[in-house]
């Protein structure tokens, strides 16, 4: 894929109209500028995955799938499982997406999700060892952007966390003689060990205004965005800036406070949405 929504061009008259709405404290879709769009999650949409969710954040739609496989640990972490995160923009998700291998934006999206999970230690990888130094669970997290209407990072992080929180490790047995691991996917062993939830909060700068959860049109006129990764214990575990716009020290302090408050709010909502999902 060689093109992404950042290539949208917005006429000056439309930019002025968007800025006028935001100056009154609202998104283009009439939400308050500090309000997220409605989050809807459908579970178990991919029957061959160990866990999968279809998440809608307004009109942005993300599919996240989890697959657990037996693998060999890395030499420097012989008793830890392996996490691999991939992201792909489906061409039908936007008129400007084109077929092809993941470009730098898809790679960046995967890295942000990966780093957020690793730095927060959201997954207890040390509990995914099967045979010390020889066999561990390899956890594949695949993210697919199905429909684009802004804020792919937050939507992808929510979809990923929801999928992880509802993953069960398949039942397995280790042959003590041969060391062969036999997996029975028709049975569940235990829930994937989760230490803590983590979400991202993206704040875009449009004119002199800061907004959370921008839609596609708003992203197109934003001078820059900052994404904060927020863990369940209310810590900032990652920061990513995008765009050419400049944020002053005062603006950074302001958006940091917004991110911590919204992160706590979104985590509480996500935990309710994933509760008791089998």
N, C-alpha and C positions, 0 to 999 in steps of 0.2 A: 504494500500500500504506500503510495507516494504523496498523498495529499490529505490534509486534515482540516477541521473547521476553522483553524486559525487563519485560513486563507480567505475567509469571507470578507467581502468589501461592503461597508455600510455607507450609503450616501450621507452627506453632511446634514441634510434635512431630517433624516431618520435619526442620526446621532443626536441632534438637538431635541427631537421629540422624546427619545429615551432618557436623555439627561434631565429634561423637564419633569418627567414622571418621577425619576429617582430623587430629584431635589425636593419633592413633596413627601418623601419617606416611603415610597412604594416601588416594588418591582414592576416591570411591564405587565406581568400577569396579575397585578393588584395585590400581591402579598406585601406585608411590611418588609423593609429591606433587611431586617435581621431574622426573617422567618424562612424556614426551609419549606420546600414543597412537600406534599404528602408522600410518605414512604409506604409502598405496598410490596409484600414479599410472597411469592408462591414457592413452595418447597417441593423437592423430589421431582423435578421436571425432566431430568435426564436419568432414565432407569438404569443405565449401565455405569453410572458414576456412584461412588460411595456416598456422596452428598451433592446436592445441587440446588441452587436457588435462582429464581428469576425475580430481579428487583427492579421496581419502577420508582424513580424519583421524578415526579411530574411526568414529562414525556421522554425522559432519558431512561433507557432500558438496558440492563446489564444481566448477562447470564454468567454465573460463577459455578464451576464444577470442581469437585475434589476426587482424586483417585489415589488410593494407597497401594503401593507395590513393595515387594521385598527387595532390598538393595544392600550394597556394601557401604559401610560408613566411611567418612573421610579419615585419612590417617591422623589428622590433628584433633579429631573428635570421635574416637572409636566407640563411644557409648552414647552417641546422640543420633537421632533421626535426621533425615535430610528434607529440606523444604525447597521446592522449585516453583517459581511463579512465572507464568507466561500471560501475555495480554495480546489481544488481536482485535482490530477494528474491522467489523464485517462491512464489505462494500455497500450493502443495502442500507446501512445505518444512516448515511448522509449522502447528499448529491455530490459532495466533493471527495468522498472516499473512492479509492481505486484499488483493484485487485493487485496483489503482490505480497512480498514478504513484509513483516512488521517494520515500520519506519521508526525514526528516533522518538516520535511521540508515544507510540505503543510501547517501545522499550522503556522510556521514561516512566510511563504509567506502571508497568510491571515492577520497576525498581523502587518506586515510591511505596507501593503496597508491600513489597518484600522487606524494605528497610523498616517500615512501620511495624511489621510483625516481629522482625528480628530484634530491633532496638528495645521494644517494649517487653520482649520475651513472652509474647502472647501465648505461644504454644510451648508446652513443656517437652522440648525435643529430647531431653534426657530420659524421658519416660517412654521413648519409642524404640529403645534398644530391644532386640530379640535374643541374639547371641552376642555377648560382649566381643567387640572388635571384628565381628564377622557378618552379622545380619542385623539390619535395622529396617524400620519402615521409612520408605521414601514417599513424601507427601507432595503430590502434584496439584497445584492450584492454577486452573486455567480460567481466564477472564475474557469474555467476549462482549464487545460493545455492539448491541443489536440496534439501538435507536439513539441518536444523538440529539439532545437539546440542552447542552450545557452541563458543566460540573461533573465530568467523567471521573475525576479522582475520588471525590466523596462517594459517588454512587458505587464505584468499583470497590472501594474499601468497605462500604456497608454490605455489599453482596458477598465479598470475600469473608468477612467476619461472620455473617449469618450462616454461610455454608460451613465454615470451620466449626462453629458452635453447635452445629447439628450433625456433625460427622461421628460415626461409630467405627471403631477398628474391627475388621472382620475377625471371626474366630480362627485361631490357628493353633497348631501343635508342632513341637520340635521333636524330630526323631533323635533320641539321645545317642544312637549308634552312628547314624550317617550324618547328622546335623542338618538334614533336609527339613525345611519348614513347609508344612502342608496347611493351606488356607482354605477355609470353607466360607465363601461369601454369603451363603444363605443364612448364616448365623452371625450374631454380633458378640464381640468380646467385651468391649467397654467403650464409653464415650472417648473421643479424642481429648487428651488432657489439655485443658485450656487454663493458663495461669490468670489471664486477665483479658478483658476486651480492649480493643483499640479502634479508634475511628479517625478520620481526617476531617478538618474543617477548612474550607477554602474561602478566602475573602478576596474579592476583586475590587480594584480601584477604578472608578468611573468618574471622570472629572476630579472633583475633590471629595467624592463620596465613597464610603466603604459599604459593600453589600455582600451578604452570604448567599450561597447557592444560586449563582447567576444562571439564567437560561442562555441559550445559544446566542441570541441577538445581543444580550448584555456582555457576554464574553468577547464578542467581536469588537465592541467599542471600548473595552477595558484597556487601560494603559499597562496594567500589570496585575498579578495575583500572587498571594502567598498562601500556601497550604501548610497547616500545622497538623502533625500527628499527635493525637491526645490519647493517653492510656487511661484505663479505668481508675487508677490511683491519682488522676488529675495532674499528670506530668506531661510535659512536651517532650516527645521522643524523636521528633523529626521536623524539619522545616524545609520547604522547597519554594523558591520564588520563580515565577515565570513572567515573561514579557519584559519590555524595555523601560517601563515606567519606574519612577523613583519613589520610595517610601521614606519619609522623614523618620527620625528617631521617635518623635511623638506618635506618628501614625503606626509605627511598628509596635509600640507599647499598647496602643489602643486596640489593634487587631489581635494582639496576643491575648489580651483580656477577653475579647469577644470569643476567640477560639476556645479558651478554657471553659467559659460558661456554656457555649453551644456544644462543646464536646461532651461535657457532663450530661447535658440534656439529651443528646442523641444516643449516648451509650445507654442511658436508662430506658429510652424507647426501644432500642435494639434488643436489650435483654428481655423486655416484655414480649417482643415479637418472636423471639426464639425460644421462649419458655415452653417446655413440655412438647417440643417437636421431636418426634421419633424418626 
